[in-house]
Amino acid sequence: MRVDILEAAGIISAVMIIGGVLFSAFSFYDDSKRQKEEIKKLNKENTVICYALLACLDGLEQLGANHSVPIARDKLSKHLNQAAHDDE
């Protein structure tokens, strides 16, 4: 009788450990999937912000702010161009 209880406890423990490992693996996969989706959203948002910044720098240059505006505009333009080609 005592051996049966110990065997049952061992089997229940093993099943719980296996269930915990499976749950952890699924949870990790689900979190990873959500993080990838969030990174895609942030990348799209950053692209829009960069284009808006480029437009602002372009406007400042047209208004005559020529100290460091052309340099920053050229660097941002080159960066966006390289990033567009890296995605392909």
C-alpha positions as CSV (number, residue, x, y, z in Angstrom):
1,M,0.0,0.0,0.0
2,R,2.8,2.4,0.9
3,V,4.7,1.7,-2.3
4,D,1.6,2.4,-4.4
5,I,1.2,5.9,-2.8
6,L,4.9,6.7,-3.4
7,E,4.6,5.5,-7.1
8,A,1.5,7.6,-7.6
9,A,3.2,10.6,-6.1
10,G,6.2,10.1,-8.4
11,I,4.0,9.8,-11.4
12,I,2.0,12.9,-10.5
13,S,5.2,14.8,-9.9
14,A,6.7,13.8,-13.2
15,V,3.5,14.8,-15.0
16,M,3.5,18.2,-13.3
17,I,7.1,18.8,-14.2
18,I,6.5,17.9,-17.8
19,G,3.4,20.2,-17.9
20,G,5.4,23.0,-16.3
21,V,8.2,22.7,-19.0
22,L,5.6,22.7,-21.8
23,F,3.8,25.7,-20.3
24,S,7.1,27.6,-20.0
25,A,8.1,26.8,-23.6
26,F,4.7,27.9,-24.9
27,S,4.9,31.1,-22.8
28,F,8.4,31.9,-24.1
29,Y,7.3,31.3,-27.7
30,D,4.2,33.5,-27.3
31,D,6.2,36.3,-25.7
32,S,8.8,36.2,-28.5
33,K,6.0,36.4,-31.1
34,R,4.5,39.5,-29.3
35,Q,7.9,41.1,-29.1
36,K,8.5,40.7,-32.8
37,E,5.1,42.3,-33.6
38,E,5.9,45.2,-31.3
39,I,9.3,45.7,-32.9
40,K,7.7,45.9,-36.3
41,K,5.3,48.5,-35.1
42,L,8.1,50.6,-33.6
43,N,10.1,50.3,-36.8
44,K,7.2,51.7,-38.8
45,E,6.7,54.5,-36.3
46,N,10.4,55.4,-36.4
47,T,10.4,55.5,-40.2
48,V,7.5,58.0,-40.1
49,I,9.3,60.1,-37.5
50,C,12.5,60.1,-39.6
51,Y,10.6,61.2,-42.7
52,A,8.9,64.0,-40.7
53,L,12.2,65.1,-39.3
54,L,13.7,65.1,-42.8
55,A,10.8,67.3,-44.0
56,C,11.4,69.7,-41.0
57,L,15.1,70.0,-41.8
58,D,14.2,70.6,-45.5
59,G,11.9,73.4,-44.5
60,L,14.5,74.9,-42.2
61,E,17.1,74.8,-45.0
62,Q,14.6,76.6,-47.3
63,L,14.1,79.3,-44.7
64,G,17.8,79.9,-44.6
65,A,18.9,78.1,-41.4
66,N,22.2,76.9,-43.0
67,H,24.5,76.4,-40.1
68,S,24.3,72.6,-39.3
69,V,20.9,72.0,-41.0
70,P,22.3,70.9,-44.4
71,I,24.7,68.5,-42.7
72,A,22.1,66.9,-40.6
73,R,19.7,66.7,-43.5
74,D,22.3,65.0,-45.7
75,K,23.2,62.5,-43.0
76,L,19.6,61.7,-42.3
77,S,18.9,61.4,-46.0
78,K,21.8,59.0,-46.5
79,H,20.8,57.0,-43.5
80,L,17.2,56.6,-44.8
81,N,18.5,55.7,-48.3
82,Q,20.9,53.0,-46.8
83,A,18.2,51.6,-44.6
84,A,15.8,51.3,-47.5
85,H,18.4,49.3,-49.4
86,D,19.3,47.1,-46.4
87,D,15.7,46.0,-46.1
88,E,15.6,44.5,-49.6
